[in-house]
Amino acid sequence: ANGSIALGRAAEIYGLLGRLDLALPLFERLRALKGTDLNTSAATLRLNPAYDSVRKDPRFQAELARFAARDSAR
């Protein structure tokens, strides 16, 4: 579980830096973890100010939709 938290924090830092290219692979890894990452969800991605600089990017919006689908399947 601690690994998923670290991945989520790293994705946040990349979001703050505007490095969506580095955050996207981490999001993919987080979605693949079954039930270990409860800190990264569609809601946190939507509301977390760390992602303000990349929020309008279509790649981020697509990732947000994938997290929403994962969250609704739970």
C-alpha positions in Angstrom: 0.0 0.0 0.0 2.8 2.4 0.7 4.1 2.0 -2.8 0.8 3.3 -4.2 0.9 6.3 -2.0 4.4 7.2 -3.2 3.2 6.8 -6.8 0.3 9.1 -6.1 2.5 11.7 -4.5 5.0 11.5 -7.4 2.1 12.1 -9.9 1.1 15.1 -7.8 4.6 16.6 -8.0 4.7 16.0 -11.7 1.3 17.7 -12.0 2.6 20.7 -10.0 5.6 20.9 -12.4 3.3 20.7 -15.4 4.9 17.4 -16.5 1.9 15.4 -17.5 4.2 13.2 -19.7 5.7 11.9 -16.5 2.5 11.7 -14.5 0.5 9.6 -17.1 2.5 6.4 -16.7 2.1 6.7 -12.9 -1.7 7.1 -13.3 -1.7 3.9 -15.4 0.2 2.0 -12.7 -2.1 3.3 -10.0 -5.2 2.2 -11.9 -3.7 -1.3 -12.3 -3.3 -1.7 -8.5 -6.3 -3.5 -7.1 -7.7 -1.9 -4.0 -4.3 -0.5 -2.7 -4.7 3.1 -3.8 -7.5 4.8 -2.0 -5.9 8.3 -2.2 -6.1 8.7 -6.0 -9.6 8.8 -7.4 -11.5 10.7 -10.0 -12.6 13.1 -7.3 -9.1 13.8 -6.0 -7.8 14.3 -9.5 -10.7 16.7 -10.3 -10.2 18.7 -7.1 -6.6 18.6 -6.2 -4.9 21.9 -7.0 -1.7 20.1 -7.8 -3.2 19.3 -11.2 -4.4 22.8 -12.0 -1.6 23.4 -14.6 -2.5 20.2 -16.5 -6.3 20.0 -15.9 -7.4 21.2 -19.3 -5.0 18.9 -21.2 -7.1 16.3 -23.1 -4.7 13.6 -21.9 -5.5 14.5 -18.3 -9.2 14.6 -19.1 -9.0 11.1 -20.6 -7.2 9.9 -17.5 -9.8 11.4 -15.3 -12.5 9.5 -17.3 -10.6 6.3 -16.8 -10.3 6.8 -13.1 -14.1 7.6 -12.9 -14.8 4.3 -14.7 -12.6 2.5 -12.3 -14.2 4.2 -9.3 -17.7 3.4 -10.5 -16.8 -0.2 -11.0 -15.8 -0.6 -7.4 
